[in-house]
């Protein structure tokens, strides 16, 4: 994960006679406008969910909890990435259970004095493939989940900054400054 974000920085430093400049570290993303794209997608999903939420409040006359539109907008934005990580986690665990259970077959093969060598090689290949797949899928879902969580954090903090910048001075003075600093600093 670190390498995927840092390789461009490392290459830029090497091309600049091993000197780092401020421009090199300002935006450590894998794509151009990556954070802005995530923020725009999240804000558009939030707007859709908020309008449906307000419409429901208007119909029922009951004031609802705004947590649900925000949660659903996060799910709309990052749900596919979360599901991809969960899918690879499931594959990884299935392969881990598979190669652990396959030990029974290997032990039975070793106990049988009339076993053929070619059969043993096949069993060993199956066992090795399941171990390799388990390891690859496990590393991928950890990496993908880490990238997703970083993108979620960047998106939510950036969206929060955008929303905060639109507040009037009157609304800013009506809230507790400590609460405001805590929210904007990202220590939520």
N, C-alpha and C positions, 0 to 999 in steps of 0.2 A: 504494500500500500504506500509506504513512504517513498519507495523508489518511483512508483508511477507518477507521483506528484512532484518529486524532486529531480527527476532526471533532466528536465528542461532547465532547471536552475543550475544544476551541476554543469551541463554543457555550456550554458551561457557564461558561467564563471570561468571555465577553461578557455573559452574563446576570447575572453577579456583579460588575458594575462593573469589569471587567478585572482582577479579583483571583483568583488561583489558591489553592485550599485543598488540603490533603492528601487529602481524600476524592475530589477530582477526578482524581487521578493514581494512586490505589491499584489500580484494575482497568481496564486498557485492553483490553477484549475487545469483540467485535462483538455477542455475545449474553450474556444472563444465565447465569451458571454454566457458561460455555463450557469453561474449563479443567477444572473439576471433572468435567464430563461426559466429556471426553476421557480424564482420568485413570481414571475408573471403568470406561470401556470397555477401556482398555489393561490395567488390573489384572484385569478379568474374563477377557480373552483370555489374559493371562499365566497365570492360575490354571488355565484349561483346558489350555493347552500344557504347564504344569508337571506337572499330574496325568498327562497322557499320557506325558510324559517319564519320570516316576517309575515308572509302570506298565511302560514298556518296559525300564527299568533292572532292575526286579524280575524280569521275565520272562527277560531275557538274562543277568542276573548281571554285566553289564559296566557300569562307571561311565561315563556319557556326559558330554559337554561341555554345560554349561548355556547356552552361547551360542545354541544352536539354538532352544530354546523362547523365549528373549527376542527373537531375530531374527524368529521366526515370529509372536510376539504383536505386534511392531511392524508387521509386514506385514498381519496381520489387522486392526489398528486403522487404519492409514494407507494400506493398499494401494489402495483406491478413489480416494483423492485423488492418490496418486502416478500411478496409471494415467490419471486424467483429465488431469494435466499432461503426461504422455507422449503421450497422444492428441492434445492440442492442439499439442504440439511437432511431431508427425508431420504434422498438417494444415498447420502453418505452413511447414515445410520443403518439403512437396509443392507448395504454392502458390508458394513461392520458386523451386523448380525449374521449375514451370509457366510463370511469367511470364518467367523467364530464357530458357527454351526458346522461348517465344512470340515472342521478338525475331527469330528466324529468319523467322517468318511476316510480321512487320512489315517487315523488311528486304526480303523478296521483294515485298511489296506496294508499297513505295516504289520499287523498281527497275522495276516493271511500269508502262510509260507509259499503258496502257489500263485501269488500275484504276479502279473506280468509287468515288466519294467516300463513298457510303453503306456500302460494304464496309469502307472504311478507318475510318469512325466505329464500326462494329461491332467491328472488331479492337481499336480503341483502348479501347472500353468493356470488352471481355473482358480486355485487358491491365491496365487500371486496376482492375477488380474483383479480379483475382488478386493484384495488389500490395496492395490494401486488405485483402483477406482474410489475406494473409500477415502483414501488420503487426498486424492485430487479434489473430490467433491467437498470434503471437509475444508480444505484450504480455500477453495473457491467461495463457499458460502460464508466463511469468516471474512474473506476479503470483500466480497460483494456487500455483505451486511455492514461492514465498516465504512465503505464508500457511501452507502445509502444513509447511514446515520450522520456522516459528515455533511452530506448534501441536505439532509433534513435540518440539521442545526443551522447551517449557513442560510438556508431559505427562511426559516422561521425568524432568525435574528434579523436578517435583512428586511423581511416583511414588517417586523416590529419597528425597525428604524424608519421605514417608509411611513407607517401609520403614525408614529410619534412626530415625524416632521410636519405632518398635516394638522396637528393640534394647534389650537389658538393659544395665545398667551393667557387668556382668561382660564381656559380649561387646565393649562399647565400649572397655574397658581392655585387652583382648587384642589390639587392632589398632593399627597405627601411626597416631598422631594426624595426621601430615602427609598420609597417604593418605586419611584420613577427611575432612580439610578440603578436599583437592583434589576428592574425589568430590562432596561436598555443595556446594561453591562453583560447580559447573557447568563447571569448566575441563577437562572430559574430552573 
